[in-house]
Structure formats: C-alpha cells, structure tokens
Amino acid sequence: MNVVAVRADNSDSPAYPPGKPQGDLDFTYLGGIYRDVYLIRTGPLHVTLPELSKAVAGGGVFVGVTSASGQSATLEVRTEVANESDVARRITLRTALETADGREVARVDEAVELPAGARRQVAQALTASPVRLWYPDAPTLHFVRTELIESGQALDSLRTQVGLRLFEMRGRDGLFVNGLPLGKKLNGVNRHQDYAFIGNALPNSGQWRDVKLLREGGVNFIRAAHYPQDPAFYDACDALGMLVTTASPGWQFYNDKDPAFEVRIYEDVRGLVRRDRNRPSMLLWETALNETPDQPARMLGEMHRLAHEEYPFPGLFTVADVDEAK
C-alpha cells in the first residue's frame, strides 16, 4: 500500500509571492486543496508532465499555432518523451489533430530513438485544411491526440484540447483573430474566484456558471484577478468563446530584502505559461505584480522575456504596469 500525505500551510510568508500579510489584503489567499487533484500513473516510456520538465518551451504536449486564416491552420506540436527503462527504445510518436467528435483531420508519425534514461523533445509540423478555426463567437475546439507506439502497441496516449486561432494586435486597427478584425469592443470585467462560505472551493459547475452568465450578459473578456484561477474556469472560457487573462500572483507587495522572492516570481511566470499555453481563450498574460509601485521595471522586463521564451510562437501578448514601477 502507498500513502500520499499532503500538508497545506497557508501561513503568512514574505518569501513567497504574493507575500503580503493576509490581514492587509482586500481579498483572501484561501488555503487548502480546493481544486481537482489527479494521480497519474505511467509506464517507463511516457510523455512527460510540463510542470516537471526542465525543457524551456517544452515538456508534455505544446501546440503552437503558426498560421491560421480562412479554413486552414499550420501547427508545430512539441512533445517531450521520457524513457525511464534501463534499455534503449525505438518508438513511433504519432500526433493527430482531431475534431471534438474524434474525426481525424491531420496526422504525422515520426520514429524516435531513446537511449536508456533519456528524454527527448520532438517538434512535428501539421497542416490542417479544411478546418474550422476558433473565434470568440464560434469557439470550435479540437484535440491533439498523442500516442507512443512500440511494436504496434500504444504504450502511452493522451488528448490535449486546443483551439486553432491566432491573435494579432494591429495598433489603431485593433485586435485581429485569424486575420479578421474582432469587429467589436472588448467589454470586460475583473473576477475573483472566491465565494461566501465556500471560499475558493467552488465546484467546476460554478466556474462554468460564472462564465456562462457573464457571456450571456454581454461580456467577452475577463481579467482573472490576481492569480491563475481554477482550470475549470479556463475550460469554460475556451468552450464559450470568452477571452481571458492569467496573472502572476501578487498584490501591492514586493520583497527587496530576500532574493528568493524575485526568483519565485520568475518560476511563477514559467508556470503560468506552461499550464495554459494551449488555451485558445488566453489573450493576455499579466507579467507584473498587481498595483505594486516598488517592483523594479527591470523585473517586469525579465518576466516579459521569460513568457516569450516559454512561448516562442506568434500570438502571445503580455501586460504590465511599467509606468508605475521603479
């Protein structure tokens, strides 16, 4: 029998972002485990988890849309494969783009040699045509199916939800999606994820209800304040065509006494991109601590750089209070 024991500690600590004492906040850093938790069991040959990978702009399955217009899209799919067995393995990495109902749109197979104990990141190009692209008013979702095949047998497989879309900012001409102007204003709201009595332990259905009600009320953009919110919230944004932000955890506090604080901010930025890089609804990445005049501008520049390092494809845009920073 195996036992997994977890201790959640929500004590004040200036060494960990957000860092500000909870008694001085206008919202709560609620503690405990309040989101879905999964135990993932794999064989020795498997696709890695992005959170545990050291590969920059990699780990797991990363789907980058390099072009999208009309009824066609080109993708670069990066997959990191690990061989934790004690012998070399030769496998086929199969990557397929599927519609939500499982119809295959495009596929590529590639032979991969993996020495014992090795990890390798493989980049594969896919062209899909004709295909339905993702727009806020027509949020068509697709899946990338990944299979590791050896001697005709699939040793590991997973499906990654994606939307085929490309954002462009064209100055005064505004926001373009897949080469077309959005054609309307961004009507937005800020949103915290806590509720009376239950705190952050909102069921997934509640996350969806919030997005659905806001969408029906004429909102097409949500700023997640001031931390990455529950994945179920972003699932709803993807499916309902709601544009959204994600934010580095922080609010009116910067610790210039402990260098570890800034290092952890950079780790947070990489984690933000790793977790939500495949989401079609993600429009802006907040690479700043919210309303924090003492944060140095050079740190915001580094956060911006790290976000683009982790997402080396077109369509990633960051936002920060640079004018307010030191």
N, C-alpha and C positions, 0 to 999 in steps of 0.2 A: 504494500500500500504506500502511496505517495501522498504527502500532505503539503499543501501550499498555504502558508500563513502570511497574511498581509497586515501591516500596522500602518494606519493612516494618521499622520501627525500634521495638524493644521496650526501649530504654534506660530506666533509672530517670529519672523527672521529677516533681518535686513540684508542677508547674504543671498537670498533667493528672490528673483523678480516674482510678483510686483514689489515686495519688500516693505511697503508702507504698513505701519501698525493698523490692525483692523479697526481699532477704536477711533481712528481718524478718517475713516472712509465714508463715502456716501453710498456704497454698496458693499456686499459681503463676499469675502473669499470663503465660500462654504466648503467644508471638508468632507472626508469620507469618500467611498466609492459610489458614485451616483450615475455612472454610465454603464452601458453593456460591457461585459468582460468575456473574453473568449480564451480558451486553452487550445492552441493549435499544435497538433501532433504531425510530424513529418517523418519520412524515411531519410536515410543518409543522403540521398540525392533529391534536392528540392530547390524551389525558388525561395530566395531569402526574404526576410521581412525588412522593409525600408527603414524602420526605426532602429534596427540592429546592425545596419550596414555602414561601413566606413566609406563606401564609394560615393564621391561627390556626383550629384545629379544622377544618382542611380539607386540601387537597392530595390528589391521587389520588381514590380512592373511599372514603368514610367511611360506614359503615352503622350508624345509631343505632336501637336498638330502644326505642320509646317506650311500648309496652304489649305484654304477652304473657300470655295465660291461655287455658285450655281448648284450643280448636283455632284460635285466631286471634291475629294479631300485627299491630301497626302499626309502620312503619319510616319514618325520614327518611334518605334517601340523599343525601349531599353529593358532588358530582362537580366537580372543577376541570378546566376545558378551556382549552387554550392554542392560540392562532392565531399561529404564527411565520412566516406568509407575509406578503407586502407588500400584500395586498388584504384588504378586509373579507369575511367569510364568514357565510353563514346556514346553519345546520345543524339537524338534529334530534338531540337527546340522548335516546336510548332506554335505559331502565333496566328490567330484568325480573328477577323473582325466579324461580329455577328449583330443582327438586329435583336431587339428586345425579345422577340419570339423564337430566337435561335437560328434564323436563316443566315447562312454564311455569305458574307459579302466579298471578302478577300482573305487570302491565306498565304503564308510563306513558311517553308521548312528550312532549317539550317543544321548541318552536322556540327556538333560541338565536342571537342576533346577536353576532358577534365582530369588532370593528374589527381592523385590521392590527396585529400585535404585542401584542394584548391577551390577558389571562387573565380568566376569569370562573368563579366558583364558583356552582353551581346546586343548590338544595335541592329534592328531589322527595319527595312522600309516597306511600307504598304501604300498602295493607291486604291481608293475606293470610288467607283463610278459605275452606274448612277447610284447615288446615296442621298438620304435626307439629312441635311445639316441641322444643328441645334440653333434655334433662335429663342429669345425670351417669350415670344408669342406662339412659338411652335417648338417646344423643348423635346425634340426627338432624342431618345437615349439609345446608345449602342453598348455592346460589351466586347472586350478583347478577351478571347479565350486562349489561355497559355497551357501547353502540355509538354512535359518532358517524357520522351518516348525512348525506350531501350528494348531492342528485340521485339518490336511490335506491341509492347505493353506500356501504357501510360503510368509512370511512376509518381508523378505529381501533376496536378491540374488545378487551375483556378480561373475565375471570370472576374474581370475588372470593369466596372461601369464607367462609361465615358460619354461625352457628347462631342460631336465633330463641329468645332467652331473656332473662329479666330477673331480676336478683338483687335481693333486699331483705334488709336487716338489721333485725330487729324486736326488738332488745333481748333480754330474757329468753326470748322465744318462739323466738329463733334465726334461722337462715338460711332464707329462702324463695326458691324458684325458680319463676317463673311463677305466683306467687300461692299456691303449695303449700309446706308445710314440707318441708325436706330429709328429715327423719324419721330421721336417724342422726347419729352423731358424725362430725366431721371427723378422720380418722386420717391424720396427716401425717408426712412425712419431709423433711429437708433434702437437697439434691442438688447436688453439683458435677458439671461435665461432662467432667472430665479423666480419662484412663485411663493406667495404666502403659505406658511405651514409646511410645505414640502421642500423649500429651498431649491437646489438645483436638481433634485431627484424627480424631474418631470418625465413622465413616460414618453416613449417615442411618438405616440399618437398625439400628445400635447405639443411636441415640437412641430409636427406636421400641421396641427390645427392653427397654430400661430401664423405660419407662413401662408396657409390657405386663406385665412381671414384677411390678412394684410393684402394679399394678391387680389382678392375679390373687392377690397376697399380702394383699389387704385394705386397701391404701392408697387413699384417694380424694382426697388433697390433697398437693401437692408444693410446698415452698418452694424456689425457684431461688436458690441462694446463690453469690455475692453480686453478680450481674451478669446482664444479659439473656442467656439461653442460645440455643443454635442454633435457628433457626426450625423445623427438623425435629422438635425436642423438643416444641415447642408444637403442631405439626401432629398429633403423636401424642396429646397431651393432648386436643385438640379431638375427635379421632376416637374415642378410647377413654373419654371422659367423665371425665377426670382434672381436678380443679380445681387451679389453679396460681397462683403469684405471678410477678412480674418485679421486678427490683431495680435501683436506681441503683447503678452501680459504686462501691464504697467499702468500706473495712475499717480501722477503728482509725486513721484519719488525717484531719486537717483542716488546710488551709494557710491560716492567718490573715495571712500576710505578703504574699501575691500575690492581688489581687482577681480575677485571671483564673480562679483555681481555682473560686471560687464561681459565676462566670458560666458556666463549663463544666458545672458541676453542673446548673444550670438548663437548659442546652442538652440535657444527657442526659435530664432529665425529659421535655422535649418529644419527644425522640427515642423514649423508651420508649413513650409513648402513641401516637405516630404509627405505630410499627411493629406493635404488637399490639392496637390498639384494636378490630379486627373479630373478635377471637378469643372464642368462647363460653366457653372454659375459664378465661379470665383473671378471677380473683376479687379479688385484692388487688394493689395497686401499692405497692411499698416506696419511699416518698418520704423517705429518710433514708440516711445513710452508716452501714453496719452497725457496731455496738459502738464508737461514736465519741463519748465524753463531751465533747470540746472543740468539737463542732459547735454553732453557735448555734441556739436554738429558733426564732428569727425566720426562719432559713433553711429549717427544716423547714416552717414555716407557708407560706413562699413556694413551696416545692416542691409542697405540697398544693394551693395555689391554682392553680399552673400546670397541674397534672394535670387539675383540673376545668375550667380554661379550654380545654384541648385536647380535653376530653371532656364537652361540655355536655349530656349525656343522663343519665337515671337509671341507677343500677346500677354506678357507679364508686366503689370504696372504697379509701382509702389507709391505710397503716400505718407508724408511725414510733416511735422510742424517744424520745418527747418528754420523759418524766420524767428521762431520763439526760442530756439535752442541757443546754447552758448556757442 
